Each structure stands twice: as structure tokens, then as C-alpha cells.
Amino acid sequence: LETPGCWHSMKPQVLPVVLSPVRRLNVLMRSCYILVSNKDDAPDYINLGDPCPSSGSGSTSARSSRWAHRGLELFARCAGPMLHVAADQCPKAFTSLSGTLCRWYPQRTFQTLLEALASTGEIERDARAALFRSIKEAMQRFDWPCRFELYRDIVKKCKVDSIIGAVVTLFKDDWWRSVQALGMDDRKALAEERTRLIDILKATLSGDVQVVDGMDTLTAALNIA
């Protein structure tokens, strides 16, 4: 339905619906999650814009990859830009990872997008880097305390070394900016930041990472230290 002109081509079967950016973001981010997380169980993919191949055509891995591609493309083209619009118009929606304004489970959704980005083939290197930047910029629209919870949960639950290393590096950069913005006399805030640093280090070094050597994770942790 995000395809240009899709509403017009599908009339009268589908009627236009006006949604606020925050509510539309909920729909888009859930759609991205469904596409990339259910790729292994999908027998085929659905495409409203182009002719759909007959059922059973192509290998299972090719069809699974196509689902992930569609989810990542939907995020890059529609959900990511809509997130920035929603953040500008309704900052309150980005002060919590749950609630009536945020119903798309950011921790789970961002982790799934990152895992799909790391594991899906047939993505050019520049495109993969651009997609990671889009996901990073989307996560950074959340307030810092909320963003820390997002980073920590991904580090705790993710099993992919390269993703954990990248998220820990994001935390390090954001945490350092937050510390620099604090006054030296604000001991309570500094203590909170120290607690966040310890929490992320514990989460990084105690996880069950399913990789050969885990060098990305260890390097990111050592860079913090």
C-alpha cells in the first residue's frame, strides 16, 4: 500500500485511510518486522506492485531472501523516513519503548532488522552500509534513557557478533556525548551514567554469542574500557 498510486489502482476494493504519522509508523514498523522475521516460514512472497511468480517457483532460500529484502526496503523507503516525521511531530512517542504511542516493540523490531541486514545475501556493500545508517539514525531518535534500554536489550538478546559490536559502539558514542553534556557537579546524573556503562559491559561480556571468535564484540567492549 506504500507504492505510489497504489490507493488509486486498488479502488474500490480499498478506501483511503488517513492516519497520524505515529499511528502510521506503528503499522509500517510492524509490517517490517513481520516481513523479515517470518521469512523462513513463508512459502512465497506477495507483491502488489509487480507480477507475482507462480507458487513454488524459485528455491526456498531465494523466496526467504526476497521477504527479507522487502522488509528492509520497506523500512528504508517508508518506515525510516516516517519515523523521523513522527519524532518531529510527536516527541513524546519516543520517550518510552511501550505505551499507546509506541506499539511496535522497538527492541524486538530493531534487533530483527539488524539480524536480517547481517544475514541476508544479495545486498551490495554500499546498500548494506546505508541501511545500517538508516537503522542507527532511527534508534537515535529515542531519548537517551530510552535508547540505552534499547541498546542493552539488543546486546543481551542478540547472538550475532557483528551486530553486538556495532550496537556497543553506538552506545559508546552516545554515552560519551551524554557524559560530556553533564556538569561535573551533577553527581547523581554522573552516577546514573556510570551505572549504564557497567550494565552495558556486563551485558556485552556475559552474552552467549554464536560466532567463531567474537572479535567484534570484544573489540567494542575494549574500546569502551
FITI-438412 format. One record per residue (C-alpha): residue number from 1; x, y, z. Coordinates in nm, 4 decimals, always signed. Example, Ala and Ser with C-alpha at 12.3 -4.5 7.8 and 13.67 -1.06 7.14 Angstrom:
FITI-438412
+-----+----------+----------+----------+
: num :       px :       py :       pz :
+-----+----------+----------+----------+
:   1 :  +1.2300 :  -0.4500 :  +0.7800 :
:   2 :  +1.3670 :  -0.1060 :  +0.7140 :
+-----+----------+----------+----------+
END
This chain:
FITI-438412
+-----+----------+----------+----------+
: num :       px :       py :       pz :
+-----+----------+----------+----------+
:   1 :  +0.0000 :  +0.0000 :  +0.0000 :
:   2 :  +0.3044 :  +0.2293 :  +0.0234 :
:   3 :  +0.3634 :  +0.2030 :  -0.3523 :
:   4 :  +0.2950 :  +0.5415 :  -0.5218 :
:   5 :  -0.0563 :  +0.5446 :  -0.6637 :
:   6 :  -0.1447 :  +0.2111 :  -0.5039 :
:   7 :  -0.4571 :  +0.3506 :  -0.3369 :
:   8 :  -0.5933 :  +0.4662 :  -0.6731 :
:   9 :  -0.5187 :  +0.1394 :  -0.8528 :
:  10 :  -0.6903 :  -0.0660 :  -0.5813 :
:  11 :  -1.0163 :  +0.1290 :  -0.5685 :
:  12 :  -1.2942 :  +0.0462 :  -0.4958 :
:  13 :  -1.1609 :  -0.2581 :  -0.3064 :
:  14 :  -0.9536 :  -0.0375 :  -0.0715 :
:  15 :  -1.0563 :  +0.3030 :  +0.0595 :
:  16 :  -0.8021 :  +0.5731 :  +0.1545 :
:  17 :  -0.7372 :  +0.5927 :  +0.5280 :
:  18 :  -0.5899 :  +0.8997 :  +0.6987 :
:  19 :  -0.3571 :  +0.8161 :  +0.9889 :
:  20 :  -0.1330 :  +1.0333 :  +1.2027 :
:  21 :  +0.2424 :  +0.9829 :  +1.1496 :
:  22 :  +0.2709 :  +0.8000 :  +1.4837 :
:  23 :  -0.0103 :  +0.5558 :  +1.4041 :
:  24 :  +0.1148 :  +0.5073 :  +1.0512 :
:  25 :  +0.4612 :  +0.4362 :  +1.1916 :
:  26 :  +0.3144 :  +0.1637 :  +1.4123 :
:  27 :  +0.1683 :  -0.0060 :  +1.1042 :
:  28 :  +0.4864 :  +0.0298 :  +0.8979 :
:  29 :  +0.7278 :  -0.0916 :  +1.1647 :
:  30 :  +0.5103 :  -0.3920 :  +1.2446 :
:  31 :  +0.4985 :  -0.4709 :  +0.8734 :
:  32 :  +0.8777 :  -0.4550 :  +0.8521 :
:  33 :  +0.9068 :  -0.6901 :  +1.1485 :
:  34 :  +0.6616 :  -0.9400 :  +1.0020 :
:  35 :  +0.8405 :  -0.9462 :  +0.6666 :
:  36 :  +1.1912 :  -1.0050 :  +0.7994 :
:  37 :  +1.1031 :  -1.2306 :  +1.0933 :
:  38 :  +0.8715 :  -1.4701 :  +0.9088 :
:  39 :  +1.0915 :  -1.5179 :  +0.6036 :
:  40 :  +1.1789 :  -1.8792 :  +0.6906 :
:  41 :  +0.8137 :  -1.9828 :  +0.7243 :
:  42 :  +0.6760 :  -1.8061 :  +0.4178 :
:  43 :  +0.6015 :  -2.0363 :  +0.1212 :
:  44 :  +0.6097 :  -1.7473 :  -0.1218 :
:  45 :  +0.6018 :  -1.3690 :  -0.1242 :
:  46 :  +0.3194 :  -1.1296 :  -0.2045 :
:  47 :  +0.3824 :  -0.8318 :  -0.4300 :
:  48 :  +0.1056 :  -0.5859 :  -0.5069 :
:  49 :  +0.3097 :  -0.3813 :  -0.7496 :
:  50 :  +0.4694 :  -0.6344 :  -0.9856 :
:  51 :  +0.3511 :  -0.9619 :  -1.1319 :
:  52 :  +0.3807 :  -1.2350 :  -0.8709 :
:  53 :  +0.5607 :  -1.5531 :  -0.9739 :
:  54 :  +0.3696 :  -1.8755 :  -0.9547 :
:  55 :  +0.3706 :  -2.0627 :  -0.6274 :
:  56 :  +0.6661 :  -2.2944 :  -0.5954 :
:  57 :  +0.8887 :  -2.1071 :  -0.8383 :
:  58 :  +1.2425 :  -2.0488 :  -0.7158 :
:  59 :  +1.4232 :  -2.2054 :  -0.4250 :
:  60 :  +1.3124 :  -2.1714 :  -0.0657 :
:  61 :  +1.6244 :  -1.9700 :  +0.0213 :
:  62 :  +1.5549 :  -1.7303 :  -0.2659 :
:  63 :  +1.1980 :  -1.6768 :  -0.1505 :
:  64 :  +1.3099 :  -1.6265 :  +0.2112 :
:  65 :  +1.5714 :  -1.3766 :  +0.0987 :
:  66 :  +1.3094 :  -1.1880 :  -0.1004 :
:  67 :  +1.0905 :  -1.1484 :  +0.2081 :
:  68 :  +1.3843 :  -1.0015 :  +0.3999 :
:  69 :  +1.4679 :  -0.7719 :  +0.1088 :
:  70 :  +1.1104 :  -0.6433 :  +0.1063 :
:  71 :  +1.1156 :  -0.5774 :  +0.4797 :
:  72 :  +1.4445 :  -0.3884 :  +0.4630 :
:  73 :  +1.3280 :  -0.1935 :  +0.1591 :
:  74 :  +1.0013 :  -0.1009 :  +0.3314 :
:  75 :  +1.2000 :  +0.0310 :  +0.6267 :
:  76 :  +1.4436 :  +0.2301 :  +0.4122 :
:  77 :  +1.1831 :  +0.3817 :  +0.1811 :
:  78 :  +0.8838 :  +0.4309 :  +0.4089 :
:  79 :  +0.9151 :  +0.3369 :  +0.7762 :
:  80 :  +1.2514 :  +0.5078 :  +0.8398 :
:  81 :  +1.1523 :  +0.8462 :  +0.6917 :
:  82 :  +0.8109 :  +0.8242 :  +0.8622 :
:  83 :  +0.9854 :  +0.7645 :  +1.1966 :
:  84 :  +1.1711 :  +1.0949 :  +1.1643 :
:  85 :  +0.8472 :  +1.2758 :  +1.0779 :
:  86 :  +0.6727 :  +1.1186 :  +1.3771 :
:  87 :  +0.9643 :  +1.2106 :  +1.6066 :
:  88 :  +0.9465 :  +1.5743 :  +1.4960 :
:  89 :  +0.5691 :  +1.5982 :  +1.5309 :
:  90 :  +0.5258 :  +1.3884 :  +1.8462 :
:  91 :  +0.8474 :  +1.3687 :  +2.0536 :
:  92 :  +0.6515 :  +1.2142 :  +2.3409 :
:  93 :  +0.6180 :  +0.8921 :  +2.1394 :
:  94 :  +0.9963 :  +0.8457 :  +2.1639 :
:  95 :  +1.0309 :  +0.8795 :  +2.5398 :
:  96 :  +0.9179 :  +0.5212 :  +2.6020 :
:  97 :  +0.9586 :  +0.1821 :  +2.4369 :
:  98 :  +0.5953 :  +0.0933 :  +2.5005 :
:  99 :  +0.2565 :  +0.2539 :  +2.5571 :
: 100 :  -0.0271 :  +0.3775 :  +2.3388 :
: 101 :  +0.2032 :  +0.5812 :  +2.1139 :
: 102 :  +0.4614 :  +0.3061 :  +2.0627 :
: 103 :  +0.3005 :  -0.0281 :  +1.9870 :
: 104 :  +0.5634 :  -0.1775 :  +1.7566 :
: 105 :  +0.8103 :  -0.3164 :  +2.0153 :
: 106 :  +1.1255 :  -0.1220 :  +1.9167 :
: 107 :  +1.3755 :  -0.3600 :  +2.0832 :
: 108 :  +1.2449 :  -0.6646 :  +1.9005 :
: 109 :  +1.1908 :  -0.4826 :  +1.5720 :
: 110 :  +1.5334 :  -0.3180 :  +1.5531 :
: 111 :  +1.7092 :  -0.6388 :  +1.6550 :
: 112 :  +1.5249 :  -0.8316 :  +1.3841 :
: 113 :  +1.6078 :  -0.5691 :  +1.1226 :
: 114 :  +1.9763 :  -0.5741 :  +1.2186 :
: 115 :  +1.9887 :  -0.9543 :  +1.2110 :
: 116 :  +1.8198 :  -0.9583 :  +0.8706 :
: 117 :  +2.0655 :  -0.6989 :  +0.7439 :
: 118 :  +2.3596 :  -0.9099 :  +0.8629 :
: 119 :  +2.2316 :  -1.2447 :  +0.7318 :
: 120 :  +2.0521 :  -1.1607 :  +0.4059 :
: 121 :  +2.2530 :  -1.2112 :  +0.0906 :
: 122 :  +2.2463 :  -1.0259 :  -0.2403 :
: 123 :  +2.2789 :  -0.6805 :  -0.0830 :
: 124 :  +2.5573 :  -0.4601 :  -0.2140 :
: 125 :  +2.8104 :  -0.3352 :  +0.0369 :
: 126 :  +2.7142 :  +0.0316 :  -0.0050 :
: 127 :  +2.3450 :  -0.0523 :  +0.0264 :
: 128 :  +2.4111 :  -0.2559 :  +0.3415 :
: 129 :  +2.6025 :  +0.0365 :  +0.4934 :
: 130 :  +2.3233 :  +0.2792 :  +0.4009 :
: 131 :  +2.0627 :  +0.0525 :  +0.5579 :
: 132 :  +2.2654 :  +0.0304 :  +0.8790 :
: 133 :  +2.2903 :  +0.4102 :  +0.8915 :
: 134 :  +1.9129 :  +0.4340 :  +0.8500 :
: 135 :  +1.8542 :  +0.1923 :  +1.1381 :
: 136 :  +2.1107 :  +0.3720 :  +1.3542 :
: 137 :  +1.9546 :  +0.7136 :  +1.2890 :
: 138 :  +1.6100 :  +0.5737 :  +1.3663 :
: 139 :  +1.7246 :  +0.4350 :  +1.7024 :
: 140 :  +1.8902 :  +0.7657 :  +1.7872 :
: 141 :  +1.5566 :  +0.9500 :  +1.7676 :
: 142 :  +1.4632 :  +0.7972 :  +2.1037 :
: 143 :  +1.5509 :  +0.9865 :  +2.4216 :
: 144 :  +1.8820 :  +0.8796 :  +2.5734 :
: 145 :  +1.7487 :  +0.6794 :  +2.8746 :
: 146 :  +1.5092 :  +0.5016 :  +2.6414 :
: 147 :  +1.7819 :  +0.4474 :  +2.3812 :
: 148 :  +2.0109 :  +0.2942 :  +2.6429 :
: 149 :  +1.7418 :  +0.0339 :  +2.7230 :
: 150 :  +1.7118 :  -0.0328 :  +2.3512 :
: 151 :  +2.0869 :  -0.0879 :  +2.3110 :
: 152 :  +2.1127 :  -0.3015 :  +2.6254 :
: 153 :  +1.8235 :  -0.5286 :  +2.5291 :
: 154 :  +1.9667 :  -0.5866 :  +2.1817 :
: 155 :  +2.3095 :  -0.6686 :  +2.3260 :
: 156 :  +2.1557 :  -0.9113 :  +2.5774 :
: 157 :  +1.9324 :  -1.0979 :  +2.3315 :
: 158 :  +2.1236 :  -1.0876 :  +2.0039 :
: 159 :  +2.3532 :  -1.3795 :  +1.9140 :
: 160 :  +2.5349 :  -1.2203 :  +1.6201 :
: 161 :  +2.8831 :  -1.0898 :  +1.6971 :
: 162 :  +2.8933 :  -0.8181 :  +1.4316 :
: 163 :  +2.5605 :  -0.6718 :  +1.5484 :
: 164 :  +2.6582 :  -0.6722 :  +1.9157 :
: 165 :  +2.9865 :  -0.4995 :  +1.8315 :
: 166 :  +2.8095 :  -0.2338 :  +1.6251 :
: 167 :  +2.5459 :  -0.1656 :  +1.8928 :
: 168 :  +2.8074 :  -0.1428 :  +2.1687 :
: 169 :  +2.9953 :  +0.1108 :  +1.9559 :
: 170 :  +2.6753 :  +0.3119 :  +1.9126 :
: 171 :  +2.6262 :  +0.3049 :  +2.2890 :
: 172 :  +2.9842 :  +0.4201 :  +2.3497 :
: 173 :  +2.9460 :  +0.7226 :  +2.1194 :
: 174 :  +2.6054 :  +0.8235 :  +2.2589 :
: 175 :  +2.7102 :  +0.7631 :  +2.6191 :
: 176 :  +3.0202 :  +0.9789 :  +2.5835 :
: 177 :  +2.8182 :  +1.2654 :  +2.4361 :
: 178 :  +2.5739 :  +1.2372 :  +2.7250 :
: 179 :  +2.8546 :  +1.2444 :  +2.9830 :
: 180 :  +3.0202 :  +1.5446 :  +2.8187 :
: 181 :  +2.6907 :  +1.7354 :  +2.8325 :
: 182 :  +2.6696 :  +1.6897 :  +3.2107 :
: 183 :  +2.8193 :  +1.9259 :  +3.4618 :
: 184 :  +3.0944 :  +1.7934 :  +3.6863 :
: 185 :  +2.8860 :  +1.8864 :  +3.9922 :
: 186 :  +2.5873 :  +1.6798 :  +3.8814 :
: 187 :  +2.6912 :  +1.3726 :  +4.0755 :
: 188 :  +2.3540 :  +1.1991 :  +4.0556 :
: 189 :  +2.3464 :  +1.2126 :  +3.6755 :
: 190 :  +2.7109 :  +1.1029 :  +3.6549 :
: 191 :  +2.6337 :  +0.8070 :  +3.8812 :
: 192 :  +2.3467 :  +0.7080 :  +3.6521 :
: 193 :  +2.5765 :  +0.7197 :  +3.3508 :
: 194 :  +2.8360 :  +0.5095 :  +3.5321 :
: 195 :  +2.5662 :  +0.2525 :  +3.6094 :
: 196 :  +2.4664 :  +0.2450 :  +3.2421 :
: 197 :  +2.8277 :  +0.1870 :  +3.1403 :
: 198 :  +2.8637 :  -0.1030 :  +3.3837 :
: 199 :  +2.5337 :  -0.2533 :  +3.2681 :
: 200 :  +2.6320 :  -0.2493 :  +2.9018 :
: 201 :  +2.9728 :  -0.4023 :  +2.9777 :
: 202 :  +2.8103 :  -0.6813 :  +3.1780 :
: 203 :  +2.5592 :  -0.7462 :  +2.9006 :
: 204 :  +2.8354 :  -0.7492 :  +2.6389 :
: 205 :  +3.0716 :  -0.9866 :  +2.8152 :
: 206 :  +2.8138 :  -1.2275 :  +2.9570 :
: 207 :  +2.6183 :  -1.2981 :  +2.6397 :
: 208 :  +2.6075 :  -1.6302 :  +2.4547 :
: 209 :  +2.7422 :  -1.5129 :  +2.1189 :
: 210 :  +2.7212 :  -1.7751 :  +1.8450 :
: 211 :  +3.0303 :  -1.6914 :  +1.6417 :
: 212 :  +3.3730 :  -1.8396 :  +1.5822 :
: 213 :  +3.5796 :  -1.5871 :  +1.7760 :
: 214 :  +3.3633 :  -1.2922 :  +1.8850 :
: 215 :  +3.6260 :  -1.0334 :  +1.7948 :
: 216 :  +3.3753 :  -0.7585 :  +1.7033 :
: 217 :  +3.2114 :  -0.7833 :  +2.0451 :
: 218 :  +3.5420 :  -0.7955 :  +2.2332 :
: 219 :  +3.6880 :  -0.5059 :  +2.0337 :
: 220 :  +3.3835 :  -0.2887 :  +2.1018 :
: 221 :  +3.3974 :  -0.3696 :  +2.4741 :
: 222 :  +3.7700 :  -0.2921 :  +2.4911 :
: 223 :  +3.7135 :  +0.0395 :  +2.3112 :
: 224 :  +3.4779 :  +0.1404 :  +2.5908 :
: 225 :  +3.7306 :  +0.0412 :  +2.8559 :
+-----+----------+----------+----------+
END
